[in-house]
Amino acid sequence: MDAVDSRILRALQRDSSRPVAELAADVGLSPSACHRRVKLLEKAGVIAGYAARLDRRALHLNAEVIVEVTLENPGENGMETFESAVAACDSVLECVKVSGRSDYLLRIAATDLDDFERIHRDLLTKLPGVARTETRFVLRTVRPWQGYPVAD
């Protein structure tokens, strides 16, 4: 990867819906050279995919919740069972394995507190191997996800 690839990646993280000709002009390449580089970055797995960022409030998902999960048995079997169950849950936006006092962090979006209570009752309390959960309600997003830092 060189500085041009880095510029392409930064530009695509800001807005991947732009035409190749516009992207090429921004990074100082011809459209065909830019297209080739993007395809090489995709093939190498540096670009894992493309998606639209949606506004959760426009979808009436007014509550964002972070749930810390601690497993009873954090061994490999316990983790595999828990992770398989979480992977099947549409209500869980993101699940990350973490170090520290908790084993996992779940990010959940709900329409309101009643909806989160339903998710908690019908989903979180039924996840296998959970010893403890601790819930944190997001009050405000100070810096939303904008992509990974890409060095030149």
C-alpha positions in Angstrom: 0.0 0.0 0.0 1.3 3.5 -0.8 0.1 7.0 -0.2 -2.3 7.0 -3.1 -4.0 3.8 -1.8 -4.2 5.5 1.6 -5.9 8.5 0.0 -8.4 6.2 -1.8 -9.2 4.4 1.5 -9.8 7.6 3.4 -12.0 9.0 0.6 -14.0 5.8 0.4 -14.6 5.7 4.2 -16.0 9.2 4.0 -18.3 8.4 1.1 -18.1 5.2 -0.9 -21.1 6.1 -3.1 -19.3 8.6 -5.2 -18.6 7.8 -8.9 -15.1 6.5 -9.7 -14.3 9.6 -11.8 -15.0 11.8 -8.8 -12.9 9.6 -6.5 -10.1 9.5 -9.0 -10.0 13.3 -9.3 -9.8 13.6 -5.5 -6.9 11.3 -5.2 -5.0 12.5 -8.4 -5.5 9.4 -10.7 -7.2 8.7 -13.9 -10.6 6.9 -13.5 -9.2 3.7 -14.9 -6.1 3.7 -12.7 -8.3 4.5 -9.6 -10.7 1.7 -10.5 -7.9 -0.8 -10.8 -6.5 0.2 -7.4 -9.9 0.0 -5.8 -10.3 -3.5 -7.2 -6.9 -4.6 -6.0 -7.7 -3.2 -2.5 -10.9 -5.2 -2.6 -9.2 -8.4 -3.7 -6.5 -8.0 -1.0 -9.3 -7.8 1.6 -8.3 -4.3 2.7 -11.8 -3.1 1.5 -14.1 -5.6 3.2 -17.4 -4.3 1.7 -19.6 -1.2 1.3 -22.6 -0.1 3.3 -24.8 2.9 3.9 -24.7 4.6 7.3 -28.2 4.9 8.5 -29.6 7.4 11.0 -31.0 5.3 13.8 -33.4 8.0 14.9 -34.9 8.2 11.3 -35.6 4.5 11.8 -37.3 5.3 15.2 -34.6 3.6 17.1 -34.4 6.2 19.8 -32.5 4.2 22.5 -29.0 3.0 22.1 -27.7 0.6 24.8 -24.3 -0.9 25.7 -24.6 -4.1 27.6 -21.6 -5.6 29.4 -21.8 -9.4 29.6 -19.9 -11.6 31.9 -20.0 -15.4 31.3 -20.3 -18.1 34.0 -17.6 -20.1 32.1 -15.5 -18.0 29.8 -13.7 -21.1 28.5 -13.7 -21.9 24.8 -17.0 -23.9 24.9 -18.7 -21.2 26.8 -17.5 -18.5 24.4 -18.5 -20.5 21.3 -22.0 -21.2 22.7 -22.6 -17.6 23.6 -21.1 -16.2 20.4 -23.3 -18.5 18.3 -26.4 -17.4 20.1 -25.5 -13.7 19.8 -24.8 -14.1 16.1 -28.4 -15.2 15.6 -29.8 -12.1 17.3 -30.9 -9.3 15.0 -31.4 -7.0 18.0 -27.6 -7.1 18.7 -26.0 -4.5 16.4 -22.4 -5.4 17.5 -20.8 -7.8 19.9 -17.1 -7.5 20.8 -15.0 -9.8 23.0 -13.1 -7.6 25.5 -10.5 -7.8 28.2 -11.2 -6.7 31.7 -14.0 -7.4 34.2 -16.6 -8.2 31.5 -16.2 -10.7 28.7 -18.3 -9.0 25.9 -19.9 -5.7 25.0 -23.1 -5.7 23.1 -24.5 -2.7 21.3 -28.2 -2.7 20.9 -30.7 -0.2 19.4 -34.3 -0.1 20.5 -37.3 2.1 19.7 -37.7 3.1 23.4 -37.2 1.9 26.9 -40.2 -0.5 26.6 -38.7 -2.0 23.5 -35.4 -2.4 25.3 -37.1 -4.1 28.2 -38.7 -6.6 25.8 -35.2 -7.2 24.2 -33.8 -7.7 27.7 -36.6 -10.1 28.8 -36.8 -12.1 25.5 -33.2 -12.1 24.4 -30.6 -11.1 26.9 -31.9 -13.1 29.8 -32.0 -16.2 27.6 -28.4 -16.0 26.2 -26.5 -19.2 27.2 -23.9 -19.1 29.9 -24.5 -15.5 31.1 -23.6 -14.9 34.8 -24.1 -11.1 34.8 -25.0 -8.2 32.6 -24.6 -4.5 33.2 -26.5 -2.0 31.0 -25.5 1.4 30.0 -27.8 3.8 28.1 -26.1 6.0 25.6 -27.0 9.6 26.4 -25.2 11.2 23.4 -22.7 10.2 20.8 -19.7 12.5 21.0 -17.8 11.1 18.1 -19.6 8.7 15.8 -17.7 5.9 14.0 -16.1 7.4 10.9 -13.7 4.6 9.8 -10.3 3.4 10.7 -7.3 5.7 10.6 -5.3 5.2 7.4 -1.7 6.3 7.5 0.1 7.5 4.4 
